Amino acid sequence: MNFLLKKLIVVFFTFFTLLSFQNSVFAQSKSDDFIITPINIAWFSPFELVPFKPRRVVGVSANVFYGHEDELYGVQAGMVSRTLSGIGVQAGLVQIANNDFIGVQAGGFNYAGDFWGIQVSGMNVAADGFGVQVAAVTNHSNDFSGIQISSSMNDADYFNGIQISAGLNRSFRNFSGLQIGLHNQIQVKVPVKDLLNVGGTLVPI
């Protein structure tokens, strides 16, 4: 028996042992109808190691092209990583958290519904949130408190905090805080005394 064949046998044995372990865990780890697993590996969801739904990963979720979890408590990484909600870290080319997410999103594009934490990418989008958005190009949010930093544009409907951009800072509705940029726009619905605008334009409505 040559060396390569021995390695293949070891790999297959390890793989099927892991599957057996996962199945034994699933039998005793249902909570609120969720399948709980410490690991999931996806080629392109639903072609994955743990093809059961709804699924809660408490540990690591990795994907080659696309991975989708219902809940994540840990780390999700790959080309396109998506979870409905979670706490932890998402990293890769595209990160999506449809509902609520607490932690760090890092990669090419980040999106989160209700976000608390740090987003670092080429473009960050948060429907609502609190924390820090750092983008190579642009940050956008509907209702955000914290810091937005970008090279091109920071954009928000309701914003409290600091917007810093080499290009445009813009707030369409309520704003309170500091804007530093080449051009700043604020549609004012708060007292002017609450605003500190550096290098920009005040647009009262």
LUMZAGU-153822 format. One record per residue (C-alpha): x, y, z; residue in one letter. Coordinates in steps of 0.5 Angstrom, whole numbers, padded with zeros to 4 digits, always signed. Layout:
BEGIN
XYZa;...
***
This chain:
BEGIN
+0000+0000+0000m;+0003+0006-0002n;+0004+0013+0002f;-0002+0017-0002l;-0007+0011-0001l;-0005+0011+0006k;-0007+0019+0006k;-0013+0018+0002l;-0016+0013+0007i;-0014+0017+0013v;-0018+0023+0010v;-0024+0019+0009f;-0024+0016+0015f;-0023+0023+0019t;-0029+0025+0014f;-0034+0020+0016f;-0032+0020+0023t;-0033+0028+0023l;-0040+0026+0020l;-0042+0021+0025s;-0040+0026+0031f;-0044+0031+0028q;-0050+0027+0027n;-0049+0025+0034s;-0049+0032+0037v;-0055+0034+0032f;-0059+0028+0036a;-0058+0032+0043q;-0057+0039+0041s;-0064+0042+0038k;-0066+0048+0042s;-0072+0052+0039d;-0072+0047+0033d;-0065+0050+0031f;-0060+0045+0029i;-0054+0047+0033i;-0047+0045+0030t;-0040+0047+0032p;-0038+0047+0025i;-0040+0048+0018n;-0037+0048+0011i;-0041+0050+0005a;-0039+0049-0002w;-0045+0053-0004f;-0050+0053+0001s;-0054+0048+0001p;-0049+0044-0001f;-0045+0043+0005e;-0043+0039+0011l;-0049+0040+0015v;-0055+0040+0011p;-0060+0041+0016f;-0065+0048+0017k;-0066+0052+0021p;-0058+0052+0023r;-0055+0055+0029r;-0047+0055+0028v;-0043+0056+0035v;-0036+0056+0033g;-0034+0056+0025v;-0038+0057+0019s;-0033+0057+0012a;-0035+0057+0005n;-0032+0057-0002v;-0037+0061-0006f;-0043+0062-0001y;-0045+0060+0006g;-0052+0062+0009h;-0053+0061+0017e;-0060+0062+0021d;-0056+0064+0027e;-0048+0065+0028l;-0044+0065+0034y;-0037+0065+0032g;-0033+0066+0026v;-0036+0066+0019q;-0031+0067+0013a;-0031+0065+0005g;-0033+0069-0001m;-0040+0071+0001v;-0042+0070+0008s;-0049+0071+0010r;-0053+0070+0017t;-0060+0072+0019l;-0057+0074+0026s;-0051+0073+0030g;-0045+0075+0035i;-0038+0075+0032g;-0034+0076+0026v;-0036+0076+0019q;-0030+0076+0014a;-0029+0075+0006g;-0031+0078+0000l;-0038+0080+0002v;-0041+0080+0009q;-0049+0080+0010i;-0053+0080+0016a;-0060+0081+0014n;-0063+0082+0021n;-0058+0084+0028d;-0051+0083+0028f;-0046+0085+0034i;-0039+0084+0032g;-0034+0085+0026v;-0035+0085+0019q;-0029+0086+0015a;-0028+0085+0007g;-0030+0088+0000g;-0038+0089+0002f;-0041+0089+0009n;-0049+0090+0010y;-0052+0089+0016a;-0060+0090+0019g;-0059+0092+0026d;-0051+0093+0027f;-0047+0094+0033w;-0039+0094+0032g;-0034+0095+0027i;-0035+0095+0019q;-0029+0095+0015v;-0029+0094+0007s;-0030+0098+0001g;-0037+0099+0002m;-0041+0099+0009n;-0048+0099+0009v;-0052+0099+0016a;-0060+0100+0016a;-0059+0102+0024d;-0053+0101+0028g;-0048+0104+0033f;-0040+0103+0032g;-0035+0105+0027v;-0036+0104+0019q;-0029+0105+0016v;-0029+0104+0008a;-0025+0105+0002a;-0030+0108-0002v;-0037+0109+0002t;-0041+0108+0008n;-0049+0109+0008h;-0054+0108+0014s;-0061+0110+0016n;-0060+0111+0023d;-0053+0111+0026f;-0049+0113+0032s;-0042+0113+0032g;-0036+0114+0027i;-0036+0114+0019q;-0029+0115+0016i;-0029+0114+0008s;-0025+0116+0002s;-0031+0118-0002s;-0037+0119+0002m;-0041+0118+0008n;-0048+0118+0008d;-0054+0117+0013a;-0061+0119+0014d;-0061+0120+0022y;-0054+0121+0025f;-0050+0122+0031n;-0043+0122+0032g;-0037+0124+0027i;-0037+0124+0020q;-0030+0124+0016i;-0029+0124+0009s;-0024+0126+0004a;-0030+0127-0001g;-0038+0128+0002l;-0041+0128+0008n;-0049+0128+0008r;-0054+0127+0013s;-0061+0128+0010f;-0065+0128+0017r;-0063+0129+0024n;-0056+0130+0025f;-0052+0132+0032s;-0044+0132+0032g;-0038+0133+0027l;-0037+0133+0020q;-0030+0134+0017i;-0030+0133+0009g;-0029+0137+0003l;-0036+0138+0002h;-0041+0137+0008n;-0049+0137+0007q;-0054+0137+0013i;-0061+0138+0013q;-0062+0141+0019v;-0068+0138+0024k;-0064+0140+0030v;-0062+0146+0034p;-0056+0149+0030v;-0052+0150+0037k;-0052+0142+0037d;-0048+0142+0030l;-0040+0143+0029l;-0039+0143+0021n;-0032+0144+0018v;-0031+0146+0011g;-0038+0144+0009g;-0045+0147+0007t;-0051+0147+0012l;-0058+0146+0008v;-0063+0148+0013p;-0070+0145+0012i;
***
